[in-house]
Amino acid sequence: MTVGIRDRLAQLLREAPDDAEAVEHDGTWWSWGAIRLIAQEIESRFEQAGLGPDARIGMILENRPEHVAVLAAVLAGGRCVVTLSPLQPAVRLAADIARSELPIVIGGPEPLSRDGVLDAVTASGLAVELDVEGKVRELGGAALVDPPTSPGVAIEMLTSGTTGPPKRVRLTVRQLDGSLTSSGQVPREGRLLSRSVSLVATPMVHIGGLWGVLSTLYAGRRIVLMPKFELEPWVGAVERHQLRAAGLVPAALRSVLDAGVPPERLASLQVVTSGTTACPAELADAFFRRYGVRVLMTYGATEFAGAVAGWTMPLHEKWWDTKAGSAGRAFPGVELRVTGTDGAEMPVGESGLLEVRTAQSAGGSREWVRTSDLARIDDDRFVWIVGRADDAIVRGGFKVQPDTVRRVLESHPAVREAAVAGLPDERLGAVPVAAVEIEPGHPAPDVAELIALCRTELTPYEVPRHVLVVDALPRTPSTKVSRVDLLDLVRATLNPLEPKES
């Protein structure tokens, strides 16, 4: 029987040799002995505060080894991690803390010192600072009496907030265990630790980075933990450890290609996984042709504790030339189907709402979960994402799919990437607006030229009212395009005297 995530982390904290390498950060290895000392110190703070199993522990989570130690301690002790993002402005972080009813919040010196953050913590809970050397000290406040608990929940995770304010999703222990089993991330029989290395360069406060850390710990591998993706440190880590597999979000894939990294520096790589947002087939193919490294796209969501579908090496070898652009196939233990608005399953090849049935969902493997993604599934069981139902812009009663507009804008040779959002409109409800990022080496296209392209390829109500040409699209920390910030950019450029659309 496969051991669960809680028991596995408890085993590692109990049995891993003190001198075994655990986490490399900024070129320095932290041993399991150092990780264990921090975990023991944090555990003693929990016990002193009367925070037993199911207690909710707030973590302002950063990509640092000492935060890995606290994460392991919280989960191994049967408690729940409530992630708090240091990447959001101080006022949003303080507001998130204030409404979360947390008996204790642990964070580094920098986020806790921001305006209003410490006050938000101590107003209802205990503030604990964890510095870069792993030293722990209390900054004030006191743990709540009888605070809310989260039985059976391992993580309360913030989503990225690409279309609006972030929301918190409750991931159960069962979901995490199911996700680990589905992905094949299991320790080798009879071996506590492995000499293999995994590279994590995405924020732990988002599901991609957190999953990368937890799955690596669970399998007993060593972690190279980067504070954030930076090209040269990433390439250097691949070279130094001769990595065979790594993860890159689409924006990072572009960075590697644009920088002209010599293929010999990535010669050890066999595959790159790409998630968090859709990876254009052209980008994945360009990377493959340049480096001989297969890009395996994945499809998932925070609500599923990770990926539920994607490409594998055998699938890529057999199908890439004919299925490029697909999100891949369902992973083991996952079922996918496409339904209409009435809930009836659609015929093969027809588009509808994608539904998922998996042990990784909150309802378990007996319940179909309807996503917000529009998709079709072909005869070979490959799933194709064609848009998002909840992103639809209703313009005077007509529905506009942002992805439809995006694809037209990206067909222009000078446009590298486009993003489309709905701008509220007093008369029409909303109108589509867009921003485009320019392909390096190409002159910026005229906005009128882009609008003319849209008028040629789209129905009149799908044509964006405004198109901005920008050096870089606004992104969330997980590199997804932020439609909230895109709308702010559009509003900042609008002429207040502009006449209303007729």
Secondary structure, DSSP 8 states (H G I E B T S, - for coil): ----HHHHHHHHHHHS-TTSEEEEETTEEEEHHHHHHHHHHHHHHHHHTT--TTBEEEEE--SSHHHHHHHHHHHHTT-EEEEE-TTS-HHHHHHHHHHS--SEEEE-HHHHTSTTHHHHHHTTSEEEEE-TT--EEEEE----SS--B-TTEEEEEE---SSSS--EEEEEHHHHHHHHHHHT----TT-S--S-EEEE-S-TTSHHHHHHHHHHHHHT-EEEE-SS--HHHHHHHHHHHT-SEEE--HHHHHHHHHHT--GGGGTT--EEEE-SS---HHHHHHHHHHH--EEEEEEEEGGGTEEEEE--HHHHHHHHHHHTT---EE-TTEEEEEE-TTS-B--TT--EEEEEEETTSTT-TTS-EEEEEEEEE-TT--EEEEEEGGG-EEETTEEE-HHHHHHHHHTSTTEEEEEEEEEEETTTEEEEEEEEEE-TTS----HHHHHHHHHHHS-GGGS-SEEEEESS--B-TTS-B-HHHHHHHHHHH--TT-----
